């Protein structure tokens, strides 16, 4: 930096230096706010990661419970089939009421066409509302 040659140049340089100092202080304050916000965001990310880990553990536990329930249901269906078979009746598949899937008319017609003539009447009567459209 050159030395000012007169008082006016010195005052101008001083004012410029003060403006630079004020700008630097403003940027320092802004930087402090950004650092604070970043720290808060890091804490929130850490908290969310822990929540995701807990949710994933809960999901795995629920999946295991579901698998156990499905196994129990399969065991119950197998036992029921053994009991029914011991009575001399041919067992049928047990279907949950919640597991009813709406099939399209194309799928129903394909199944209808694969049935014997004797089974078609009962099948058509059961699915008449979809097949007649």
C-alpha positions as CSV (number, residue, x, y, z in Angstrom):
1,X,0.0,0.0,0.0
2,X,1.4,3.4,-1.0
3,X,1.7,6.2,1.6
4,X,-0.8,9.0,1.0
5,X,0.8,12.2,-0.2
6,X,-1.6,14.6,1.5
7,X,-4.2,14.7,4.2
8,X,-7.1,14.3,1.8
9,X,-5.7,11.1,0.4
10,X,-5.1,9.8,3.9
11,X,-8.7,10.5,4.9
12,X,-10.0,8.8,1.7
13,X,-7.8,5.8,2.4
14,X,-9.0,5.7,6.1
15,X,-12.7,5.8,5.0
16,X,-12.0,3.0,2.5
17,X,-10.3,1.0,5.2
18,X,-13.3,1.6,7.6
19,X,-15.7,0.5,4.8
20,X,-13.6,-2.6,4.3
21,X,-13.7,-3.3,8.1
22,X,-17.4,-2.8,8.2
23,X,-17.9,-5.1,5.2
24,X,-15.7,-7.7,6.9
25,X,-17.6,-7.4,10.2
26,X,-20.9,-7.9,8.3
27,X,-19.5,-10.9,6.5
28,X,-18.2,-12.3,9.7
29,X,-21.6,-11.9,11.3
30,X,-23.3,-13.5,8.3
31,X,-20.7,-16.3,8.4
32,X,-21.5,-16.9,12.1
33,X,-25.2,-17.2,11.3
34,X,-24.5,-19.6,8.5
35,X,-22.3,-21.7,10.8
36,X,-25.0,-21.7,13.4
37,X,-27.7,-22.7,10.9
38,X,-25.4,-25.5,9.6
39,X,-24.9,-26.8,13.1
40,X,-28.6,-26.8,13.6
41,X,-29.1,-28.7,10.3
42,X,-26.4,-31.2,11.2
43,X,-28.3,-31.9,14.5
44,X,-31.6,-32.3,12.7
45,X,-30.0,-34.7,10.1
46,X,-28.5,-36.7,13.0
47,X,-31.9,-36.8,14.7
48,X,-33.6,-37.9,11.4
49,X,-31.0,-40.6,10.8
50,X,-31.7,-42.0,14.3
51,X,-35.5,-41.9,13.5
52,X,-34.9,-43.7,10.2
53,X,-32.8,-46.3,12.0
54,X,-35.6,-46.9,14.6
55,X,-38.2,-47.0,11.8
56,X,-36.2,-49.5,9.9
57,X,-35.8,-51.7,13.0
58,X,-39.5,-51.5,13.6
59,X,-40.2,-52.4,9.9
60,X,-37.9,-55.4,10.2
61,X,-39.6,-56.5,13.4
62,X,-43.1,-56.1,11.8
63,X,-41.9,-58.1,8.8
64,X,-40.7,-60.9,11.1
65,X,-44.1,-60.9,12.9
66,X,-45.9,-61.0,9.5
67,X,-43.8,-63.9,8.4
68,X,-44.6,-65.7,11.7
69,X,-48.3,-65.0,11.2
70,X,-48.2,-66.3,7.6
71,X,-46.4,-69.4,8.8
72,X,-49.1,-69.9,11.5
73,X,-51.8,-69.4,8.9
74,X,-50.2,-71.9,6.6
75,X,-49.9,-74.3,9.5
76,X,-53.6,-73.8,10.4
77,X,-54.6,-74.3,6.8
78,X,-52.5,-77.5,6.6
79,X,-54.0,-78.8,9.8
80,X,-57.5,-78.0,8.6
81,X,-56.8,-79.9,5.3
82,X,-55.6,-82.9,7.3
83,X,-58.7,-82.9,9.5
84,X,-61.0,-82.5,6.5
85,X,-59.1,-85.2,4.6
86,X,-59.5,-87.6,7.5
87,X,-63.3,-87.1,7.2
88,X,-63.1,-88.2,3.6
89,X,-63.8,-84.8,2.1
90,X,-61.5,-83.3,-0.5
91,X,-59.9,-80.2,1.0
92,X,-60.3,-76.8,-0.6
93,X,-58.1,-73.7,-0.4
94,X,-58.9,-71.3,2.4
95,X,-59.0,-67.8,1.2
96,X,-59.0,-64.7,3.3
97,X,-61.8,-62.2,2.8
98,X,-59.2,-59.5,2.7
99,X,-57.3,-61.2,-0.1
100,X,-60.1,-60.8,-2.7
101,X,-58.5,-59.3,-5.8
102,X,-60.7,-57.6,-8.4
103,X,-59.9,-59.3,-11.7
104,X,-60.6,-57.9,-15.1
105,X,-63.2,-59.3,-17.4
106,X,-60.4,-60.5,-19.7
107,X,-58.9,-62.5,-16.8
108,X,-62.3,-63.9,-15.9
109,X,-63.1,-64.9,-19.5
110,X,-59.7,-66.7,-19.7
111,X,-60.5,-68.6,-16.6
112,X,-64.0,-69.3,-17.7
113,X,-62.8,-70.8,-21.0
114,X,-60.3,-73.0,-19.2
115,X,-63.1,-74.6,-17.1
116,X,-65.2,-77.7,-18.0
117,X,-68.7,-77.2,-19.2
118,X,-70.1,-78.2,-15.8
119,X,-68.0,-75.7,-13.9
120,X,-68.7,-72.8,-16.3
121,X,-72.3,-72.2,-15.2
122,X,-71.4,-71.8,-11.5
123,X,-68.4,-69.6,-12.5
124,X,-70.5,-67.4,-14.7
125,X,-73.2,-67.0,-12.1
126,X,-70.6,-66.0,-9.5
127,X,-68.9,-63.4,-11.8
128,X,-72.0,-62.4,-13.8
129,X,-71.8,-58.7,-13.0
130,X,-68.2,-58.4,-14.4
131,X,-68.6,-60.9,-17.3
132,X,-71.8,-59.4,-18.6
133,X,-70.3,-55.9,-19.2
